[in-house]
Amino acid sequence: MKSQITNALSDFFFEYETPRQVLVRNRRVGVVCRLIQLAVLAYIIGWVFIYEKGYQTTDTAVSSVFTKMKGVGYTNVNGEERVWDVADYVFPPQGDSSFVVMTNYIITEGQRMGKCPELHSKHNCSSDADCEGGSFKRTGHGKMTGVCLNDSRSCEVLAWCPVENDHNIPNPPLLMSAENYTLFIKNSVTFPLFGVTRSNLVEGVDSGYIRKCLHDPEEAPLCPIFKLGDIVKLSGFNFEEIAREGGAIGIVVDWTCNFDVDVKHCKPKYNFHGLYGNPAVKDEAKASYGYNFRFAKHYLEDKIQKRTLLKVFGIRIDIIVQSLARKFDIIPTLTAIGSGVGIFGVATVVCDLVLLYLLPKREFYKNMKFKYTESHIQDPDSEAGSTETNVSKK
């Protein structure tokens, strides 16, 4: 027993095993093998290294966006002239990455808290029984008093009176001058893995250039100042159509950088996408079309609290930063090479299948590939314990 253990340990430490190789001179198998290897090599070089850049490590950026609108609007409604500046038509005014530019509105002036008839189309009535006192209707403007007003044939409500009538949206939009507003975007990104910080005010984009430039995809692709009309056009919308009932546009600032070259080549690219507000899909989304919201300006008049209510239709702009930076790293490079070398084994497996199961001389190749050993089986009928040697067929 002790000698067996000693021999086993000796064999383990002092012997070396190597696989047996058989050289097969067969043109069809050789061509299949080389074609598969060539395909694997093309995959490794073309897809893994060139297209997917498997030799580089990647990182995404931490970003910050600051915006500023400029421009003056003008309206003349029923002979009342008014000038609108940035504080009037941008919501919210803090310069966020998501904001709304007002392009149309419905105004209800001089509202005060009191009792008045509900809008006729909201809750019509023929008697007080049709107006449930103390109830609130989801689409109503206030609390129902339980009184049906004979003059208007509508329920009386406790609300801000007179109630808003938003059935007729101004057409053309009241603030068509918004087409000439300008938007300034300031964006900074940091790639923490590589310790690189970049701004969209890249080399050559200084204060003198900004004062006179206007973004153009071909002539001035790095200019961070955009005309609102151009943004709408580049997103695939018509300005008058989207301005009437509102919509949403996405501006994507794309930072795709390769830090294996000079950092100054890392520059932003601006893309524009119409998110919603296209009249062509109005029939499909008629349950909710466009973009609007309400806000009120409160004031005191003769010690009575009043307000001016505006239903704002506008273009919502969402600035989205997407980023991907790459740089050479030995670890993903070795990983890609190792996986590629492993895939080369596919050629061996396929060629073995062809040799052993498809070719006419498959039995011959089986005998050449596999070496059959002798097995010694004890004959139970032999008193001397003699052995019978069975040699497997070759």
SVG drawing of the C-alpha trace seen along z (x, -y; Angstrom):
<svg xmlns="http://www.w3.org/2000/svg" viewBox="-85 -100 96 124">
<polyline fill="none" stroke="black" stroke-width="0.4" points="0.0,0.0 2.8,-2.3 4.7,-1.6 1.6,-2.3 1.2,-5.7 4.8,-6.4 4.6,-5.4 1.5,-7.6 3.2,-10.6 6.3,-9.9 4.3,-9.7 2.4,-12.9 5.6,-15.0 8.1,-13.5 6.0,-12.6 4.6,-14.8 1.6,-14.1 1.1,-15.7 -1.8,-15.2 -1.2,-13.2 -1.4,-15.0 -2.3,-13.5 -1.4,-15.3 -4.2,-14.7 -3.4,-15.4 -6.9,-16.1 -7.5,-19.2 -11.2,-19.6 -10.6,-19.3 -7.6,-21.6 -9.6,-24.3 -12.5,-24.1 -10.0,-24.5 -8.3,-27.5 -11.6,-29.2 -12.9,-28.9 -9.6,-30.2 -9.7,-33.1 -13.3,-33.9 -12.3,-33.8 -9.3,-36.1 -11.5,-38.5 -14.0,-38.6 -11.2,-39.3 -9.6,-42.0 -12.6,-43.6 -15.3,-43.3 -13.5,-43.0 -10.6,-45.3 -11.7,-47.8 -15.4,-48.1 -15.9,-47.3 -12.5,-48.6 -11.9,-45.7 -8.4,-46.9 -9.7,-50.0 -11.4,-50.6 -14.4,-52.9 -15.9,-55.5 -19.0,-57.8 -19.0,-61.4 -20.5,-63.3 -22.0,-66.4 -23.6,-69.8 -25.7,-71.9 -26.5,-75.6 -28.8,-77.4 -29.7,-81.0 -32.4,-82.3 -32.3,-85.7 -34.7,-87.6 -37.8,-89.9 -41.3,-88.9 -44.2,-91.2 -48.0,-90.7 -50.9,-92.9 -54.2,-91.4 -57.3,-93.5 -55.2,-96.6 -53.3,-96.0 -49.6,-96.0 -47.2,-94.1 -43.5,-93.2 -42.4,-89.9 -38.8,-89.4 -37.0,-86.4 -38.6,-86.7 -42.0,-86.4 -41.7,-83.5 -39.2,-81.1 -40.3,-78.6 -38.4,-78.0 -36.1,-81.0 -33.1,-79.4 -31.3,-78.1 -32.1,-74.4 -31.4,-71.7 -35.1,-71.3 -37.3,-74.3 -40.3,-75.7 -40.4,-78.6 -43.9,-80.1 -45.2,-80.4 -48.9,-80.8 -51.3,-81.5 -54.9,-82.0 -55.2,-84.7 -58.1,-85.2 -57.7,-88.5 -59.3,-89.9 -60.3,-86.6 -61.5,-86.8 -62.8,-84.2 -66.6,-84.0 -69.6,-82.3 -70.2,-82.2 -71.6,-79.9 -69.5,-76.9 -68.3,-76.8 -71.4,-75.8 -69.9,-72.8 -68.5,-71.4 -71.7,-70.9 -75.0,-71.7 -78.2,-71.5 -82.0,-71.8 -82.6,-71.9 -80.9,-72.1 -81.0,-68.3 -78.4,-68.2 -75.9,-70.1 -74.9,-68.1 -74.0,-70.6 -70.5,-70.3 -69.2,-68.0 -66.1,-68.5 -66.0,-67.4 -62.7,-66.3 -62.9,-68.6 -64.6,-71.4 -63.3,-74.7 -64.6,-74.7 -67.0,-73.5 -70.6,-73.1 -73.1,-75.0 -76.2,-73.0 -77.7,-75.8 -78.6,-75.6 -78.5,-79.0 -81.3,-79.5 -79.6,-82.1 -76.6,-80.0 -78.2,-76.6 -75.0,-75.6 -74.2,-74.8 -73.0,-77.5 -69.6,-76.9 -67.4,-78.5 -64.2,-79.2 -61.9,-81.9 -64.4,-83.9 -64.9,-84.3 -63.8,-80.7 -61.4,-80.1 -62.6,-79.4 -59.9,-77.5 -61.9,-76.2 -60.5,-78.5 -56.7,-78.4 -55.2,-81.4 -54.2,-80.7 -51.7,-81.8 -49.8,-81.6 -49.5,-84.9 -45.7,-84.7 -44.5,-83.8 -41.6,-86.2 -40.3,-83.4 -38.8,-81.9 -35.9,-84.4 -35.1,-83.8 -31.6,-82.4 -30.5,-79.7 -27.0,-79.5 -25.9,-76.1 -22.9,-75.7 -22.0,-72.1 -19.1,-70.7 -18.2,-67.0 -15.8,-65.1 -14.5,-61.6 -13.5,-60.5 -11.7,-57.3 -9.3,-59.2 -9.2,-62.4 -10.3,-64.6 -12.6,-67.6 -14.0,-69.2 -16.4,-72.0 -18.3,-72.6 -16.5,-76.0 -13.6,-74.2 -10.4,-75.6 -11.3,-78.4 -14.7,-79.1 -13.9,-82.3 -16.0,-85.4 -15.3,-87.0 -16.4,-84.0 -19.6,-83.6 -20.7,-87.2 -21.0,-86.7 -21.6,-82.9 -24.9,-81.0 -25.0,-77.3 -25.0,-75.6 -24.4,-71.8 -22.1,-72.5 -20.7,-76.0 -20.5,-76.3 -21.0,-72.9 -19.2,-73.9 -21.1,-77.2 -23.1,-76.9 -25.7,-79.5 -28.8,-78.2 -31.7,-80.0 -35.1,-78.6 -36.4,-78.4 -33.4,-76.4 -33.8,-74.0 -37.4,-73.3 -36.4,-72.9 -33.5,-70.5 -35.8,-68.4 -38.2,-67.9 -41.0,-70.1 -42.7,-73.2 -42.5,-76.2 -46.0,-77.5 -47.6,-74.1 -45.7,-73.2 -45.9,-76.8 -49.7,-76.7 -50.3,-73.9 -46.8,-73.2 -44.5,-70.2 -41.2,-68.8 -37.7,-68.7 -34.6,-66.9 -31.1,-68.3 -28.5,-65.6 -25.0,-66.7 -22.8,-63.8 -19.3,-63.4 -17.7,-60.4 -14.0,-60.7 -10.8,-58.7 -8.1,-59.6 -5.5,-57.6 -5.1,-60.9 -4.8,-64.5 -7.6,-65.6 -8.3,-68.6 -9.9,-66.3 -12.6,-65.5 -15.4,-67.8 -19.2,-67.8 -21.7,-67.0 -25.2,-68.4 -28.2,-66.3 -31.9,-67.4 -34.9,-65.1 -38.6,-65.9 -40.1,-64.1 -43.8,-65.1 -45.9,-67.8 -46.0,-66.6 -49.4,-67.3 -49.1,-64.2 -49.6,-62.0 -52.4,-64.2 -55.1,-61.7 -53.2,-58.9 -52.7,-60.9 -55.8,-63.1 -56.5,-62.2 -53.5,-64.4 -51.8,-66.5 -49.2,-69.3 -47.8,-70.7 -49.4,-73.2 -49.6,-74.2 -51.2,-77.0 -49.8,-79.6 -51.3,-82.6 -50.0,-86.1 -51.7,-87.2 -52.3,-90.8 -54.4,-93.0 -57.0,-95.5 -59.0,-97.6 -57.9,-95.1 -59.4,-92.3 -57.2,-89.4 -57.3,-88.8 -55.2,-87.0 -54.4,-86.8 -54.5,-83.2 -52.5,-82.1 -52.7,-78.8 -49.3,-78.6 -48.6,-76.6 -44.9,-76.2 -42.0,-74.3 -40.4,-72.1 -36.6,-71.7 -34.8,-68.8 -31.0,-68.9 -29.6,-65.4 -25.9,-64.7 -24.6,-61.3 -21.0,-60.4 -18.5,-57.5 -14.7,-57.9 -12.2,-55.2 -8.5,-54.7 -6.0,-51.8 -5.8,-49.3 -3.7,-46.1 -6.3,-44.1 -9.2,-44.3 -6.6,-43.8 -5.4,-40.6 -8.9,-39.5 -10.0,-40.1 -6.9,-38.2 -7.5,-35.3 -11.1,-34.9 -10.1,-35.1 -7.5,-32.4 -10.1,-30.2 -12.5,-30.7 -9.9,-29.2 -10.7,-25.9 -14.0,-25.9 -12.0,-25.1 -10.6,-21.9 -14.0,-20.8 -15.6,-21.3 -12.8,-19.5 -12.9,-16.6 -16.6,-16.2 -16.0,-16.2 -13.1,-13.7 -14.8,-11.2 -18.4,-11.3 -18.8,-12.7 -15.8,-11.6 -15.9,-8.2 -12.7,-7.1 -13.9,-8.1 -13.1,-4.6 -9.5,-5.0 -9.2,-8.4 -10.7,-7.2 -8.1,-4.5 -5.4,-7.1 -6.7,-9.6 -7.4,-7.2 -4.9,-4.8 -6.5,-1.7 -4.7,-0.1 -4.7,3.5 -6.9,4.5 -6.0,7.5 -9.1,9.3 -8.7,12.1 -10.2,15.4 -12.4,16.7 -12.1,20.4 -8.3,20.3 -6.9,21.7 -3.6,20.1 -5.2,16.7 -3.9,16.5 -4.9,13.4 -6.6,13.2 -5.5,10.4 -8.0,8.8 -6.7,6.5 -9.3,4.1 -9.9,4.2 -7.9,1.8"/>
</svg>
